[in-house]
């Protein structure tokens, strides 16, 4: 991880020298002076290739609203590090800029997109595993029922069993809704085949819904081989 370590060290030195003062300076340094190549950009973060570590990416989170660090640190706890449905996060670096802004940088395992062209999955049929697509759509609908503030999730849905029942109800509602091109429901066989994933998702939502707004859009799930990995389920912290 030589390139990453040297890049972080250079940034920290430039911060101490007051050459890097805000998040725009960091972005310019990474684009112009580092060997990291940007590959994806979201509302709060930018993801870079790591040339000497092709199985990893670097995620730079400079926005103070971003709640990703809450999820990342939860994934990095000993009890969660071996969970196959959570990403492997190899390293976190925290940089405090002269303006007081905190930039968090993560080295994360490289995962694969569900769609071959890298686009965001927006319908169940976009997922390689259609059954998972149906399950995803229903889980997303459950969380959308809470609106922008998901903090009541842990009070209303206290067990995995209650969560599963909510998923089934949402699935039936989606089939009956006109214009969404969904004719199949989440049945017991789908629930059973994705039981470990559902347990992990339930744990994530229970842990983080009181801290920030949950976001289960299709781009926040990726693949490690055939295993679904929850990559970034929190939109912003409260």
N, C-alpha and C positions, 0 to 999 in steps of 0.2 A: 504494500500500500504506500509505496514511496512517493508517487506523484501527489496523492492526497495529503500525506503528512507534510510534505514540503509546501504545498499550497496553503494549508492552514497556518503553518508557521510563518510564511511570508505575510499573510493577511494580518496575523496578530502583531507582527513587527511594524507593519504599516499603520495599524491602529495606534500603537504606542507612539509612533512618530507623527501622529495626527495627519497622515497622508490619506487614510481612509476614515471618513467621518460619518457616512450614512449608508443606507442600503443600496443606493444607486452607485456609490463608489465600489462596493463589493461586487455588484453585478458587472460593472465595467472591468474591474480587475479580472474576474473569472472569464469574461468573454475575450479580453484582449491580451492578457498576460499569463493565463494558465493553460494547461493542456486538457482541461476538462471541456467536453463538448455538450452543449445543451440539447436535450432530446425531448423534453416535455415541459410545459408550463401551465400551471393552474392559477386559480385566483390568488392563492397565498404563497405558493412555492414554485421553485424551478428544479427540475431533475436533470442531472448531468451524467454522461458516460464517464467511466473511469478507465482510461486506456490500458493501464497495466493490471487492471482487475476486471476483466470482461464479465465476470459473474456478479458484479456489484454495480450499484449506481450511487450517486451522491445527491441528496435532497437538501436544498438550501431554503430555510424558512425564515424570511426577514420580517414578516408582518406580525404586528403585536396582537392582532385578532386571531391569528392562527392557533388552533387547539391541537395540532398534530403532535406536539411534544407530550401531551397528556397520554395519548395513545402509545406513542413510541416508548415512553418510559414504562408504561404498563406492560408492553410486550417484552421489555428488557428485564423484567423481574424474573428471578430464578424459576418460579413456578410456571411461568408462561413461555420460557425460551424454547421448550421442546414441543409446543403446540403446533401441529402441522398447518393449522388454519390461520396462523399469525405469521407476519413476516419476520425474518431474521434480521435484526438490527445490530450491526457489528460495532458501531461506534457513534458517540454523540460528542460534538464540540460546541461550546457556548462562547460566543464572542460578544462582549459588551462594547458598543461604539461610544465615541466621545459625547454624542448627543443623548446617551442614556438608553438607546434602543438595543435590544438583545436580539442577536441573530443566532439561530440554532441550525447546525449542520449535521446531517446523518449519513452514514454509510450503510446502505441497505442492500439486501440480496436482490439480484435481478430476477424479475418474474416475467411471465408472458401474458400478453393481452388475450382476451377472449376472442376478439375479432382480428383476423389476419392483417387488416389494413390499419390497425391501431385505433380505429374509431371507437367511440363509447357505445356500449350496448345499451339500447333504450327499450327493447322489447324482449320477451322471453325467447323468441326464436333466434335472436342474435347470439345466444350462448351456445357453445358447442354441446353442452348438456342441456337439452330442452327442459327436462324435469327440473334441473336447477334454475333455469330461467323462470319457470312458473313459481318456484319457491321464492326466488329473489323478488319478483314482482309483488308477491303477497306480503313479504317482509317490509318492502318499501312502503306499501300501502298502509300497513299497520303504523309505521312511524309517521307517515304523513297525516294520519288521523289526529296526531297530537299537535299539528301545526308547527310553527317555527320553534316553539319552546317544548322540548321533549323531556323536561325535568320531572314530569309526572309519571314517566314510564315506570320507574322503580316502585312507585306507590301503587299503581294500577295493575302492573303485571309482575307479580312477586315470584312466580315459579315458571320453569320451562313449560310445564303442562298448560298453564294459562296462555303463555306466548303461542304455543302450538295451536290452541283453540282459536285465538285471534287470527292466526295465519289462515286457518281453514275458512273462517268467516269472510275474511278479506278476499280470499281466492274465489269463493262463491259470488261475492259482490262484483268482482272484476269480470267474471263470465257473463253476468247479467247486464253489465254496463254496455250500452250501445257504442259501436265505433272503435273498440279497442282490439278487435281481431283475436280475442282469446276465447277458446272453446273448451279448454281442459282445466280441470281443477287440481289443486294439491290434495292428493289422497294419502292414506296411511303408508303406502309403499314408498312414496317420495319422502315422507317424513322420516321413515325408518332408515332409508338409504343415505340420508344426510343428517343423521342424528348428532354426530360429533360436531359437524359444522354449526348446527342450530344451537347446541350447547355453548359453543364458543361465541357465537353472535349474541346470544342471550347474556352471557357474562360481560361482553364488551358493552352492550347497551345498558346493562345494570350499573356497571362501573362508571361509565362516562356520561350518561344522559343527564346527570345532575350537574355536570361541569361545563357542558357545551351542547350545541345543536348538532344532532346526528344527521348524517348525510349518506344514504345508501344508494346513490346513483350507480349505474352500471360500471363506470370507470373506477370505482373504489373496490372492485373485486378483480383479482388476477389469478393466474394459474402457476403452480409449481408442478410441472408434469400434468397429471390429471386432478391434482388437489386444488380446491378453491381456497384462496388466501384473501382474508380481509385486509385491505392495504391502508385505507385512510377513512375511517367511518365518522370522523368528527369534522364538521365544517368550520366552526369557530367556537371559541370558549365564551362562556357567559361573562 
